Amino acid sequence: AQKITQTQPGMFVQEKEAVTLDCTYDTSDPSYGLFWYKQPSSGEMIFLIYQGSYDQQNATEGRYSLNFQKARKSANLVISASQLGDSAMYFCAMRERDTGRRALTFGSGTRLQVQP
Amino acid sequence: DVKVTQSSRYLVKRTGEKVFLECVQDMDHENMFWYRQDPGLGLRLIYFSYDVKMKEKGDIPEGYSVSREKKERFSLILESASTNQTSMYLCASSLGTGWDYTFGSGTRLTVV
C-alpha cells in the first residue's frame, strides 16, 4: 500500500503568491515523523521542514510551514511569498518509529514552477 | 557539516557490465541508505545498512547488492547492469536513531 501520496505531479504559482503542496500518508504507528525535501535541478536533496506526530503545533521554518492534520493524515507544505528560486521538485517523506526501520519512505513528488 | 559524497555524478555503462556506485560519508554515521529515483515514482529504497557488514533489503532490492566493509563507505553493486536500471541513484546517511538525514548529490546512471 502506498504510504505517502502526493497527488499533484506539477504545480504553477505566480511569484510572491503562496502555494500549498499536498501530502497524505498512511501508518498505524502512533509515533512517526514527516519531512519535506526540495530537489532543485542540480539534484541535491535539501531538507525543508520536519513534523513529529506528537508535536502540538504545526512546524514552521521561514517561508515554509507544514499544515499537519493528524486525523486526516495529511501534511501539506505551504510556501509563502513564492520566489523564482523555489522552482524545484518537492518530496514528502515519512519515517515510522516503532517499526525500527530508520529509512525514509518518499512520495512521488510535485514539480513546482514559479512564474514571474 | 556532514558530507555524503557519491563518487560519480554521471555514469554510462553497457548492458551486462558489473557496476559499482560508491558512497562515502565523513561524520561517523551508523546508517546508510541507497535509493533510486525515477520520474513519477519518487525515491524508492533499495538497500540500507545500520552497521559495518550489516545490510537489509529495502523495497526494490532485485538486481542489486551492497557492501559495507567500512563504516564510512556503502557501495551499491549492479551485478549485471540492465537498461531498466537506468536511473538516478541517491545515497543518504543518518546517525543512530536520529531524524536527520544527509543526502549525496546523486549518480545518474545510464545503461546502454
Interface residues (C-beta under 8 A of the other chain):
Chain A: I4 Q6 P9 G33 F35 Y37 S42 G43 E44 M45 F47 Y50 F91 A93 R95 R102 A103 L104 T105 F106 G107 S108 G109
Chain B: N31 F33 Y35 G40 L41 G42 L43 R44 L45 F48 Y50 G58 M88 L90 A92 S94 T97 W99 D100 Y101 F103 G104 S105 G106 R108
